[in-house]
Amino acid sequence: MKNLFLCSLVCLIVNVVEISRAGAQSSTPARADTFPKREFKRLDIFPAISYSPETKLTLGAIGIKYFDLSKGDLSTPISNLEFLGVYTLNKQIVFETRWEVFTRQRQWRTRGEAFFNRYPDRNYGIGNDAAVLVAKQNDSGGADTVNYMFYTSDRIKVSPVVLRKIRPNLYAGVQYDMEYLFNMTIHTDEYVYLQSDSVNIQRLPVAGVRSGIGFQVLYDNRERVINPLKGTVIELNNLNYGRFIGSDYQFTLLSVDARHYINTFKNQTLALRAVGAMEFTDDQIPMRALPRVGGHKFIRGYFKGTYQDYNMLAFETEYRLPFWPEGTKSKLWQVWKRLGIVGFVSGAQVFHETSDVRLDGFNLAVGGGLRILFNPQSRVNLRFDYAFGLRNDSDGPGKRQSGFYFFLGEAF
């Protein structure tokens, strides 16, 4: 199966190269001194108020710094650096920065993230059914039946990527990924295991250092990086974790994330996404390094990590219908001109062996939401989503998960 996966990746890269080569034959770069100057907003700073099942209400500040390294080349996207500092009502502390930087004519680009989190979280164990049953003491002295174990920890994560353009719209480069999870606390005396195999949830490693290095191949012909109307982005990742680079764990990750945006009518968009990930090792893999289903950016409707295992297949489909005309310069108080709506369907399944994959094994979710145009120049939206997980017992016996999400920017 590993060889088949590698062959598939190679074939996909070859196809992307051919597409890019065809585009290169018809493109002629313009001279730098012919590019007009462009105006753009330099800095956005505003309160960071958001909500998701993982964090509850979030309060803090967020800023986005925009800068232009292209010397006026209108074909080069505006670079951005996002920084965030928040405290959540789930008693989480988060300091994060993310970046996407382009040089002129996209010759080089770098992106990535770095953050520190003090983070209460959930461990659902491994598998595609979230079937662990645990009785947890509640504040009134009784017990609630849940399908996860609650823990707290501190996390430091750094994940930079540096890419070089090798063909029009095609990039290749190196990436590094490090996460250090420490100060982990589990209040095991609060839990009673209701099944004989429920105790296995404790055997899934969580704490320690994972450190890996590898390559990334990226095809990206979107006309905009943020909330594109049309285009395709295909990201192929390889990361090798091992003691040679300071990791407590040894494994190899291969993944593909493909997104396609179709401009169906005026400024409406059909957004499609497919994700596949496989991890190879004879050792255990730490929980947060596993392919994980759920969260505000991936398979909304499930708590992040509800389903997690060594391998994953997933899809997402979203239709975006803004009410504003493209390029409008509406006033801030004319809110109705900035509104839009979306609807989405998604599904994912995780598995340990390829023989476990089933057509009816996808954990499905559906939802919809409201959009408010926040920055007309970058087309950044405020999004309000509500999603339902359709998998029975995803929130414990007889219960399904659901979630409300309020964030800046689209999920994908």
N, C-alpha and C positions, 0 to 999 in steps of 0.2 A: 504493500500500500504506500509506503514511503516513496519508493521509486516511481509509482504512478503519479503521486502528488507532485514530485519534482519534475517529471516529464510534462505535466499539465502547466506548471509554472513556466517552464522553458518555452512551450508552444505559445503561451499567452504573450510572453516577452517578444518572441519572434513576430507575432502578428502586430503587436504595437509598434515595433520597429518599422515594419512595412508600411503601416498607416502613416507614421511620422515621415518616412522617406518620401512618400507621395506628396505630403504637404510641403516638404522642403523644396521639391522641384518647382513648385509654383509660387514660392515666396521670395521676395527680394527685400532685404533689410534697408531701412531708410537711414540716411545720414543723421548723425547725432545733432548737427547744428540746424536741421530742419524741423526738429520737434518743437511744438509750441509749449509754452509754460502752462501748467495747470494748477488750479487752486483746489485745496482740499482742507478739511478741518484738521487741525493739528492735534487736538487733545479733547477727549471726552472724559469727564469725571462726574460720577453720579452715585447716589446711594445704591448699594447692592442689596436689594430686597428680592428674595426668591423663595421658592418652596418646592420640596419634593419629599416623597416618603422616607428617603434616606436621611435627610437633614432636618425635616420640619421647616419652620420659618427661619430664614437666614437674614441677618442684619449686618451691614458693614458698608464698605466702599469699594467701587470698582473703577478702574481707569483704563482707557485705551489710547495709546500714543500712536499716531500715524506719522509716517515719514516716507519720503520719496528719494530713493537712491538711483533712480533711472535717468536723472538729468532731463526730464521732460518727455521721455518715451512713453506715449500714451498706451502702448501695448504691454507695458510693465505694470502689474498691480501695485497699488499702494501697500507698503509694508506696515505691519502693526505689531505692537507690543502690548499685551494685556496684563494687568496686575490686579490682584484681588486680595482683600483682607476682610474676613467675616467671622462672626460668632453665630452659631445656630442654637435654636431652642432645644435641640437634641444634645446640647452641651459639647458641641464640636468647635474647634478652632482651626481655621483654614487660612494659610497664606500661600498664594499661588501666582505664578507668572507663566504665560504662554506667548509664543512669538511665531510670526511668519514673515520672513524678510527676503526681499528680492533685489538683486542687482540689476543693472540696465540690461534690457532685452532678455531678462530671466536667465542670464548665463550661470548664475549661482543662486541658490535659495537655501535657506536654513529655517528649520522650524523645530518645535519641541515644547517641553514643559518642565517646570521645576516647582516643587511645593513642599511645605511642611504642614502636616495635619495632626491634630490631636483628636482622635476619631473613635467614638463608640460605633460598633458595627455588628453585623450578624454573620454567623457561620452556619450555612445550611447543609454542610457536608457535600459529598460528591455524588453526582448522579442526575438523571433526567426526570426524577419524580418528586424530589423534595419531601421524601416520605418519613424522615426522622420525626419521632414523636417524643416530646419532652414536656414534663410538667414543671412550670416555673412559678415560684411564689410571687404573688402580687402584693401591693401595698396594704390591702385589707386583711392579709393573713391567709387568704385562700390560694388556689393554684390555677393557672391558665395553661391550657394545652397548646403548645406552639411547635413549630417544625424547624427551629433554629436554636443556636446557642449564642447568647449575647456576650460580647467582649469589648474591651477598650484597649487602645494602643496609641503610640506615637509613630508617625511615618515621615520619612524623608525620601523624596523621589526626584531623580534627574534623568531626563530622556531627550537628548539633543540629536538632531539629524542634519547632516550637511550633504547637499546634492549639487551635482554639476550637470548642466544641460549637454546631452550628447547628440540629440536630434531635436528638431522643433517639437515642443511639448513632451519630450522624453528626457527623464533625468535618472541618474544613478549616483549612489554615494554610500556613505557609511553612517551607522547609527550606534548609539550606546544607550543602555538602559540599566539603571540602578535604583533599587528600592530597599530601604532599611526600615524594618518594622521592629520596634522595641517597646519596652515598658508595657508589655501585654498583660492584661488582667482578665481572668475568668473567675467568676464567683460560682465555683462548682457546687458549693453547698446549697445554692438556691435551686438546683435542678434535680429532677427525678426522671430517670430514663424509663420510658413506658414500653419499650421493645428491647428484645435481647441484643439486637444489632445497633441500637441507637447510640450506645457508648462509643461506637466507631467514629463518631463525629469528633471526638477528642484526638484521634490519631492523625487527622489532617493537619500537617504543619502550617503554621501561620507566621511566626516570628522569624527573624534572621535577615540576612543580606542576600539578595539576588542581584547579580551583576553580569551583564552580557554585552557582547559586541557582535556586529554583523553588518549586513548590507540592506539597502532599500532601493528598489526600482520603482519609479513613479511615472505614469503617463497622465498628463493633465492638460486638457484643451478647453477648460471652462472659460467663459468670457469674464466671469467674476469668481473670485475665490469665496467670497461671502454671499450666501443666498443666490446661487447662479440661476439664470433662466434656462440655460442649455449647456451641454457639454458633457464630457466623460472624464472621470478620474479613476485610475486603477493603481492601487498601491500593493506592491509585493514586498514582504518582509521576511528576513532571516535574522535570528538572534541566537547566539551560542553562549550559554551560561556555563561557567565552570570555575574551578579553584584557580586557574591560571590568571583570572582577572578579579579575584577576590570574592567569589560567590560561595555561599554555603551550600548551594544546590547545583547540580549538573543536569542540564537538559538542553534541547534544541527546539526552537519555535519556528514554524513556517506558517505564514498567513497571507491571505489575499483579501482586500477590501475594495470592491468595485462599485462605483456609483455612476448613474447615468441620469441626466436631466433633460427633459423634453419640453420645449416651449410649445405647448399645445394650442394656445389661443391668446393673442395679445401678450399680457404679462403674466399669464398663468403657467404653472409648472407641474409636470408629473415627475416626481423624484423617485428613483429606483435604487435599491442597494442590495448587494449580496456579499456575505462574509463567510469565509472558511478559515479554520485554524486547526493546526495539528501540532502536538508536542511529543517529542521522542526522548525516552529515557528509561533506564531500568531502576531509577531511584524515584523517591517521592518529589512532588512539585509543590511549592508553597501555595497556599490558597489564592493569594492575590495575583499570582502569575498564571493561574488557570484561565482559559476562555470562560467568561462569565456572562450570564444573561440578565438583563435588567438595568434600570437606571434611567436618568433623564435624557440620555443621548443614545441609548441603544435598547430596543425592545421595551418601550414605555409600557407601564401597566404591571411590571414585576419589580420587586425590590432587587437591587443589584446583587448578584450572586445566588439568587434563588435556585438557579440551575447552573452547575459548573462541573467541568470534567476536563480530561486531557485534550479532547477534540470537540469541534463545534461546527455546525452549519446553520446559517441564519439568512433571513431576507427581511427587507422593509420596503413598503410602498406608501408614498404620501402624495396627495394632490393639494397644491397651494393655489388659492384663488384670492388674490388681492383685489380690493375695490378701487384702488387709486390708479389713475393713468400713469404709464411709465414716464418718468421725467418731470412729473408735476412739482411745482414749487408752492405747495399749500402752506398756509400759516399754521402755527402750532395749535391755535384754538379751534381750527377746523378739523377736529379729531376724526369725524366720519370719513374724511378723504384718506385717512391713513389706515383704515381698518382692512382686514382680510380674514379669511377662514381657511382651515385645512381639515382634511380627514386622512386617517392612516390605518394600515393593516400591517402587522408584522408577525414573525414567528421564528423560533429557534429551537434546536435540540442539541444537547451535548451527549457525548458517548465516549466510552473507553476503547471499545473495539469497533471496527467498521461493520462487523456483522450485527451490531446493535442498532444500526440506522434503520428507521422505519418511516414510511410515508406518513403514517398517522402519529409519529413521535414528536412532531413540532408543537411546541408550546405557543399557542397563538394569543395575540392581543389586538384589540381594536380601540380606536379613540378619535378624538377631534379636538379642535381648539380655535382660539381667536388670535389674530396677529395685529400688532400696532406698529406701524412704520416709525422707527426711532430715529434713524439717520438716513435721509433720502440719498445722500451721496454714496454711502457704502451699502445701502439697502439692508441695514441691520434691523431686525424686528425684535420687539418684545413678544414672547410667546406664552400663551396660557393654554395648557393642554390637560385633558382628562382622558385617562386610558384605563381599559378593563383587561385584566388577564383572564383568558377564557379557560384556562386549565383548572379542572376541579381539584380541590384540596391543596391548591398552591399556597394558601394562607392557613393551613391546618385542616383538620377533618371537617368536611362540609363547607369550607369557605374558599372564596376566590379573592385574589388580590386585585387592587385597583390603586390608582394614584393620580394626584393633581400635581402639575408641574408649572412653575412660573420662572422663566429664565430669559436671559438676553441671548439672541441668536438661535438659529434653527438647530434641530437635533442632528442633522447631517446634510 
